[in-house]
């Protein structure tokens, strides 16, 4: 199984929207996809149509009680896409993990026992705490949504330093599959400037596909649907379809789904 952490410690950059829609696009191509909601806010779970009262087991059980993926994963209305939802209990996991053995390797141990999925996407919280460290330790690679604004560049540099530390201490094989520019607004001159700066610094690491500001992307979670299902013809959905194609092309050939 290929494991991808969708992470950026800055909030509001489109991590959850990216995780949901990329997972949906991959499932549509025939992959058996697992989405893990590791954000205590549980937005990925809500956005994919799993109400709070239906979340009997969650990512909290996965990390703290060492439950298995099979026990915690739930099917979604998207064929081929399962989710390990998040509950408010996860907000206390950061504190509880401090005192447990192998506190950064809990998620990796759980994923190592899963044989039912081709690919896993982890929606990380907007912080660099133990939940995100668990994700980076478990992941093969990292997908970074980056909002096209000045402060996002500062956050990116902090994230890249964290990746280096994780490589040194916990996961030497962790890579970065790419950076995707989100909330792109061509009417805003700063957007183009930030995009040019990011591409000049990180070159081929930046995906060609950019995710535009799009009303339909914002509306979809309130209906409990990925934008690709809510309105697959909108500009945002089409951008995520292109991003998924680029992502697949960058993944190791020998580990792709048949």
N, C-alpha and C positions, 0 to 999 in steps of 0.2 A: 504494500500500500504506500502510495506517495502522500506525504503529509505536508500541508502548506499552512503556515500561520499568516493570518491577515492582521497586520499590526502597525500601529503608529501611536505613540503615547499622547499625541495631541487629539483631543476630542473633536467631533464634528467634521471629520475629513472624508466620511463616506465608507468607513470600514465595514459596517454592518450591511449597508446597501450593496457593497461590492461582494461581500461573502455570500449573501443570499442569491444574488443574480448570477454570479459565476458558478456557484454550486448548481443552480437550476440549469444553466446552459450546458454544464458538463453532464448532468443527468440526461439531458435531452439528446446527447450524442451517444448514449448507451453505457456510460460509466455508472458503476454503483458507488454513489457518493454519500459520504458521512459529513454532516455539518455539526461542529461542536460549538455551542454557545458558552463562552467562558467569560462573558460580561455580566456582572450582577444585575444590570438593568434588564437583561433578558430581551433586548430588542430584536435580536435575530429570531428568537422563538416566537415572539408576537408577530413579526413581519412575515413569518412563513406559515402562520395560521394555527399556532399551538397556544390555546388560552391557558392562563395561569393555573386554573383548577384542574387541567388535564395533565399537568407535569408531575407525575407520581415519583419518578426518579429523575435525577438531574446531574449536571456536571459536578455539583457539590458532592454527591454520593460517589462519583468517579474518583475525585481527588482525596476526600477525607475518609470515606468508608471503604475505599478500594473496591467498589462495585465494578462489574465488568461492562464493556460496551454493550453486549447483548442485553444486559439487564436495564441499561439506561436509555438506549436508543429508541426512538419512536418513528414510525413511518409518517411521512407528510403526504399532502395531496398531490405532490409531484412524483410521478413514477420514477423509481430508482434513487430517490433522495430520502435519507433518514437524518434525524437530528437528535443530538443529546441536548435537551433544553437547559436553560438556566433558571434558577429561582432566587428569591431574595436571600436565601441561606448562604449563597455564594459570597455575599458581602462580608461574612465573617470568616471565610476560608483563609484569607491572607493572614489573619492572626493565628488561626488554628494550625496552619502549616508551619509556622515558625518553630514549633516544638517537635515536629514529627521527623522520623528518619527519612533521608533521601527526599527532602521537601521539594526539590526542583525536578525530581524524576518521576513523580506520581503519574502524570499524564502519559509519559513515554511508556511506562510499564503497562498501563491500561491498553494503549494502542497496539503494543507488541502482541497482544493476545487476540486482536481482531482479525478475522480472516474473511469477513463477509463484504468488504468494500475495496474498491480499486483506488480511491482517493479520499482524503480527509481534508477539509478546510476548517480552521479554527478561528472563530471570531474573538479577538482579544479585547480586553478592556482598555480604555484610554489612560494607561499608566504603565510604568515599568516595574511593577511589583512582582510578587511570587506567582500570581496567576499568569502573567505574561512570560515570566521566566520558565514556567512549566511548559508553555506553548513553544517557546524558542528551543528548549531542550528536546522536546518531542519532535520538532519539525525537521523535515529534510531541507526545506527552503522557505523563504519569506516573501510575501507579496505585500508591498507597501503602497496604500492609497495616499496620495499627497494633494492636498488642496492648493489651488493656485493662488497663494497669497504669501506675503513676505515672512510672517512668523512661522509658516509651515516649513520653510527652509531651515530655520534654527532647530526646530523639532526633529527634522530629518538627520541633522548632524549628531544629535544626542542619540537617536535610535541606532545609527551606524556604529557609534562607539559602544553601545550596549551589545550589539551583534558581535563585535570583536571580543568583548569580555566573555560572552557566552561560548564563542568558538574556543577560547583559551581554557575555560574552566569546565564546561559541561557538554558541549556538542561541537567537536572540531569539524564535523561535516556540514554544519549549517551554511547554507548559501542564500543568495537573494535572487529569486527568479525574475524580479522586475519591480519597477515603480510605475504606478499608474496615476496620471494626472486627473483629478476629479474636480467637479464643480467649475468646469471650464466655461468661461463667458467671453466670447470673442468681442463683445462690445466694450469690455474693460481692458484698457491698455496694459494695466498691471498684470493681468492674466497672461498675456503674451510674453511680457518681460520675465515673469517668474518661470514660465515654461521654457523659454530660451535659456535662462540661467541653469535650470536643472538639466536640460539636454546637453549643454556645453560642458557641464561638470561630470555627468554620469553616463553620457553618450548612449551606447546600445542597451544599457541597463533600463532605460526608460521605454515603456511600451509606446508604439506608434499610436495606438488607440487612446483617445482621451474621452473622459466621461463628462458630458455637458451638464450645465444646470438645466433641470428639466422638471416641470410640474408633475408629470406622470410618475416620475421616480419618487417624488415626495408623497404622492397620494396612495401609492400601492400598499405600503405597510398598514395603513388604516383599514384596508380591506383584507388583511391577512394573506396577501398574495405577493410573490415576487413581481417586479415590474414586467418581466418577460412573459408572465401569464396575464397580468392585469391589462397590459397593452403592449404587445410584442412589436407593434409598428412604430412606437414613439422613438424619438431620437435617442433617449437614454437606453432603451432596450436594445436598439440596434448597435449602440456603442459597446454594450456589455457582451453581445454576441461576437463582435469583432475581437474584443479583449480575450474572450474564452478561446477563440481560434489561435490567437497569438500565444496564449499561455500554454495550450496543448503542444504547440510547435517547439516550445522551450523546454518541455519536460523530457526526462530521459526516455529514449525510444524503447529500451528493453523493459521498462516498467509500466508502459501505457496499457490501458485496457484493450483487449482484443477487439 
